[in-house]
Amino acid sequence: MKKFIIAAALLLSTGVTAYSLSTKSDNTSAPVNTKQEINNLKVNATAASPKSDIATAD
């Protein structure tokens, strides 16, 4: 009985997976603009510079 339940669950999950993969989805992704992505990833050069408005004991 246990083997029958496992086999039925396996067949059911396989069928659901096959159905979901075979149906057409309209999830079209936008084209990737690499120059825009590179500009978004650039680090601001002034972020690592010392702050002039912070008072130090030196």
C-alpha positions as CSV (number, residue, x, y, z in Angstrom):
1,M,0.0,0.0,0.0
2,K,2.9,2.3,0.9
3,K,4.5,1.8,-2.5
4,F,1.2,2.5,-4.3
5,I,0.8,5.8,-2.5
6,I,4.4,6.8,-3.4
7,A,4.0,5.8,-7.0
8,A,0.7,7.7,-7.3
9,A,2.3,10.8,-5.7
10,L,5.2,10.6,-8.1
11,L,3.0,10.2,-11.2
12,L,0.8,13.1,-10.0
13,S,3.8,15.4,-9.4
14,T,5.3,14.5,-12.8
15,G,2.0,15.2,-14.5
16,V,1.7,18.6,-12.9
17,T,5.3,19.5,-13.7
18,A,4.8,18.4,-17.3
19,Y,1.6,20.4,-17.7
20,S,3.1,23.6,-16.1
21,L,6.2,23.3,-18.4
22,S,4.2,22.7,-21.5
23,T,1.7,25.6,-21.1
24,K,2.8,28.8,-22.7
25,S,3.6,31.6,-20.3
26,D,3.4,35.3,-21.3
27,N,6.2,36.3,-19.0
28,T,8.4,38.1,-21.5
29,S,11.4,39.7,-19.9
30,A,12.6,43.2,-20.9
31,P,15.8,43.2,-23.0
32,V,18.9,43.9,-20.8
33,N,20.8,47.0,-21.6
34,T,24.4,46.2,-20.5
35,K,25.6,49.8,-20.5
36,Q,22.8,50.8,-18.2
37,E,23.6,47.8,-15.9
38,I,27.3,48.7,-15.8
39,N,26.5,52.3,-14.9
40,N,24.2,51.1,-12.1
41,L,27.0,48.9,-10.7
42,K,29.7,51.6,-10.7
43,V,30.9,52.7,-7.2
44,N,30.9,56.3,-6.4
45,A,34.6,57.3,-6.1
46,T,33.9,59.9,-3.4
47,A,32.3,57.4,-1.1
48,A,35.7,56.2,0.2
49,S,37.3,59.6,0.5
50,P,37.7,61.3,3.9
51,K,35.0,63.5,5.0
52,S,35.9,67.1,5.3
53,D,33.1,68.0,7.7
54,I,34.1,65.6,10.4
55,A,36.2,67.1,13.1
56,T,39.2,65.0,14.1
57,A,41.7,65.3,16.9
58,D,44.7,65.2,14.6
